[in-house]
Amino acid sequence: TKDSIGLESWFDKMKALAGTTKESFLKERYAFQAIKLAGILQKHQECVKLYDQWIAPIKQKTFISDWSLSRKAGADMRLGDSAKAYYEFAQVFDRSASRRRQADLSIRIYGLRNFTENALSFCKNDQEKAAVYAIAAIQPRTDALPMLEKLVALNPKNPLIELIMAREIN
């Protein structure tokens, strides 16, 4: 069972620590814990706000930022922004080997297969577009070849091409 009073207490502590520390390494970790707790407490709007406030501005991000983005994507999904969640899960899939599987499973579990085109509107560059095409290409009952062609046109050296080809061959 959830100890909601204890979780609220830790949530407040993590927000206070993230808000007061100047060291980006620690801020990133405190912010991640606050974001994670916001999700557990079903404070989805706060989860998005905390990500935008503390993680997005960090210049030297580590894998923890991608873990936070994954949590933000889940919050955006629960708030009804499926296209943005798809875009964010695609970025996690591309950048975070430690969260790649979870990003793919999130797309599958939430049933986001039909949001590829809408997700592209959030992309700021070709790398982000390639990430959207890559995660779309590995979804069940998907013809990956059109997505693969688009990905190759954006970046013929993209390391996810091998993954998509292996999936398509199998």
C-alpha positions as CSV (number, residue, x, y, z in Angstrom):
1,T,0.0,0.0,0.0
2,K,1.0,3.6,-0.6
3,D,1.9,5.7,2.4
4,S,0.6,8.9,0.8
5,I,1.5,11.0,3.8
6,G,5.1,9.7,3.7
7,L,5.2,10.1,-0.1
8,E,3.9,13.7,0.2
9,S,6.6,14.4,2.7
10,W,9.3,13.1,0.5
11,F,7.8,14.9,-2.5
12,D,8.1,18.2,-0.6
13,K,11.6,17.4,0.5
14,M,12.8,16.6,-3.0
15,K,11.2,19.8,-4.4
16,A,12.9,21.8,-1.7
17,L,16.3,20.2,-2.4
18,A,15.9,20.6,-6.2
19,G,14.9,24.2,-5.7
20,T,17.8,25.2,-3.5
21,T,20.8,23.3,-4.8
22,K,23.0,25.1,-7.4
23,E,24.9,22.0,-8.4
24,S,23.3,20.7,-11.6
25,F,24.4,17.1,-10.9
26,L,22.4,17.1,-7.6
27,K,19.6,19.2,-9.0
28,E,19.0,16.7,-11.8
29,R,18.7,13.8,-9.3
30,Y,16.6,15.7,-6.8
31,A,14.3,16.8,-9.6
32,F,14.0,13.3,-10.9
33,Q,12.9,12.1,-7.5
34,A,10.4,14.9,-7.3
35,I,9.1,14.1,-10.8
36,K,8.9,10.4,-10.0
37,L,7.0,11.1,-6.8
38,A,4.6,13.5,-8.6
39,G,3.7,10.7,-10.9
40,I,3.2,8.2,-8.1
41,L,1.0,10.8,-6.4
42,Q,-0.9,11.3,-9.7
43,K,0.1,15.0,-9.8
44,H,0.6,14.9,-13.5
45,Q,0.5,18.6,-14.2
46,E,3.0,19.2,-11.5
47,C,5.2,16.5,-13.0
48,V,5.3,18.3,-16.3
49,K,5.9,21.7,-14.5
50,L,8.8,20.3,-12.5
51,Y,10.4,18.8,-15.6
52,D,10.1,22.1,-17.5
53,Q,11.4,24.1,-14.5
54,W,14.3,22.0,-13.4
55,I,15.4,19.4,-16.0
56,A,14.9,21.2,-19.3
57,P,17.3,24.1,-18.4
58,I,20.2,21.8,-17.4
59,K,23.0,22.2,-19.9
60,Q,25.0,19.1,-19.1
61,K,22.3,16.4,-18.8
62,T,23.0,12.8,-17.9
63,F,20.8,9.7,-18.3
64,I,18.8,10.9,-15.4
65,S,17.3,13.6,-17.5
66,D,16.1,11.0,-20.0
67,W,14.5,9.1,-17.1
68,S,12.8,12.3,-16.1
69,L,11.6,12.9,-19.7
70,S,10.1,9.4,-19.6
71,R,8.1,10.3,-16.5
72,K,7.0,13.5,-18.1
73,A,5.9,11.6,-21.2
74,G,3.7,9.4,-19.0
75,A,2.3,12.5,-17.3
76,D,1.6,14.1,-20.7
77,M,-0.2,10.9,-21.8
78,R,-2.4,10.9,-18.7
79,L,-3.2,14.6,-19.3
80,G,-4.4,13.7,-22.8
81,D,-1.6,15.0,-24.9
82,S,-0.9,11.7,-26.8
83,A,1.1,13.2,-29.6
84,K,3.5,15.0,-27.3
85,A,3.9,11.8,-25.2
86,Y,4.7,9.8,-28.4
87,Y,7.3,12.4,-29.3
88,E,8.8,12.3,-25.8
89,F,8.9,8.5,-25.7
90,A,10.6,8.5,-29.1
91,Q,13.3,10.8,-27.8
92,V,13.9,8.6,-24.8
93,F,14.0,5.6,-27.1
94,D,16.7,7.3,-29.2
95,R,18.8,8.7,-26.4
96,S,18.5,6.4,-23.5
97,A,19.7,2.8,-23.8
98,S,18.7,2.2,-20.2
99,R,15.1,3.3,-20.9
100,R,14.7,2.2,-24.6
101,R,12.6,-0.9,-23.8
102,Q,10.3,1.1,-21.4
103,A,9.8,3.8,-24.0
104,D,8.8,1.2,-26.6
105,L,6.5,-0.6,-24.2
106,S,4.9,2.7,-23.2
107,I,4.0,3.4,-26.8
108,R,2.5,-0.2,-27.0
109,I,0.7,-0.1,-23.7
110,Y,-0.9,3.3,-24.2
111,G,-1.9,2.3,-27.8
112,L,-0.1,5.3,-29.3
113,R,0.6,3.7,-32.7
114,N,-1.4,6.3,-34.7
115,F,0.4,9.4,-33.5
116,T,3.5,9.4,-35.6
117,E,2.5,12.3,-37.9
118,N,1.3,14.4,-35.0
119,A,4.4,13.7,-33.0
120,L,6.6,15.0,-35.8
121,S,5.2,18.5,-35.3
122,F,7.1,18.6,-32.0
123,C,10.4,17.8,-33.6
124,K,13.1,20.5,-33.6
125,N,15.6,18.8,-35.9
126,D,16.2,15.8,-38.1
127,Q,17.6,13.7,-35.2
128,E,14.3,14.1,-33.3
129,K,12.3,13.2,-36.5
130,A,14.5,10.1,-37.0
131,A,13.7,9.0,-33.4
132,V,10.0,9.3,-34.1
133,Y,10.4,7.2,-37.3
134,A,12.5,4.7,-35.5
135,I,10.1,4.0,-32.7
136,A,7.2,3.9,-35.2
137,A,9.1,1.3,-37.3
138,I,9.4,-1.3,-34.5
139,Q,5.7,-1.3,-33.5
140,P,3.8,-4.5,-33.9
141,R,1.9,-5.0,-37.2
142,T,3.8,-2.1,-38.8
143,D,5.5,-2.1,-42.2
144,A,8.8,-0.7,-41.2
145,L,10.2,-0.1,-44.7
146,P,8.5,3.3,-45.3
147,M,9.7,4.5,-41.9
148,L,13.1,3.1,-42.5
149,E,13.3,5.0,-45.8
150,K,12.4,8.3,-44.1
151,L,15.0,7.6,-41.3
152,V,17.7,6.8,-43.8
153,A,16.9,10.0,-45.8
154,L,17.3,12.0,-42.5
155,N,20.5,10.2,-41.4
156,P,22.0,7.3,-43.3
157,K,24.4,6.6,-40.4
158,N,21.7,6.5,-37.7
159,P,22.6,3.6,-35.3
160,L,18.9,2.6,-35.0
161,I,18.8,1.5,-38.7
162,E,20.4,-1.8,-37.7
163,L,17.7,-2.4,-35.0
164,I,14.9,-1.7,-37.4
165,M,16.4,-3.9,-40.2
166,A,16.9,-6.8,-37.7
167,R,13.3,-6.5,-36.6
168,E,12.1,-6.3,-40.2
169,I,14.1,-9.4,-41.2
170,N,12.8,-11.4,-38.3
